Amino acid sequence: MTTLKAEKRTMNTKAKRLRREGYVTGNIFGREMKESMPIKIVQADAERLLKTNNKGSQVMVEVDGQSMNVLIKEIDYDSMKRQILEIDFQALVSNEKVHSVAEIILLNHEKVTTGVLQQLLEEVSYKAYPADLVDKIQVDVGDMRVGDSIKVGDLPIASNETISLQTDLDAVVVTVTASKNDITEDEAEEGTDEK
């Protein structure tokens, strides 16, 4: 599991100033914490973290020598400046289900040569205990053809009894539709009959 170093921050220094000094601000909150803990993270460390982790990822945050098992809950990103502004974490409790999301990653999409592959769902919402958290769901779409679709209920996460899905099982994740340029077999045969 990835470990991120952070420091407690006082609210005397404004977030804008910390960002200018090369920090990303954040908060750690949780049911067993009396109040949320404002933190600051070195910008480069935050960028490194988000290269391999995303919203819904479980990581360890070390604050002043204390390690905390947390979930990345929110990422505030300024796309114009290409800068991470803030990351919020939820401290996990081992015997308590937590609400999270798992990112859907399509594999072998380059093998779909007929039709247009459309991803309609980017992530799945669910509840699970910390030990059962999933941050990525890989879906092999290499064998999909025009008219095929994969629903949330078809994903491996749907058959995991330790996870309570919050996203509708009938929601379509990915589908293959005919492209406007595709000629159906019937049309192709009609074209040859005329000659």
C-alpha positions, 0 to 999 in steps of 0.5 A: 500500500502506498504511503504518503507523508503529510504535515499538520497545518495551522489555519493561520496560513492561507491555502493560496500561500501554501500552494505558492510555497509548493504544497497541496492542502488537505483534510483527514476526517473520520468517525473516530476523530473528534474533528477533521485534521487539516494537513499539507502535502509537498506538491511533488509527493501529491503528484506522485500519489495520484499517478498510481492512485485515484479517488477511491484508493486506499493509502497510508498517510503518515502525519507527524510519525502517526500512520493512518489507513485512509481512503482518497475521498475528493481531489480538487484539481485546477485543470487550467493551471494543471495543479492539484489544489486539495485532497481529502481523506477519510480515516478508515475504521476496520469494522465499519463499511465505508462508501467509495467508488471504483474506477472502470478501466477498459482493456483491449479496446483496440481489438474492437474493430467493428462499430464504436465502443462507448464507455457510459460509466466511468466509476461504480459506487459501493460500500465495503469494509476497508479490507474489501475496498477496490479502487479499479475494475478492469473490463476486457472488451476485446471480444465485443461486437456491434450490439453488445453491452456490459452492465454493472451486474456483469462486472466481477465486483457485482458477484463479490458478497462483501461489497454492497453496490450502490450503482444500479445493476442494470446501468450500462458500463460499455456498449458497441454501436454501429458507426455511421460508415459501417455498411451492413451485410444486407446493404453490401449484398444489395450492392453486388446484386445490381452489377 
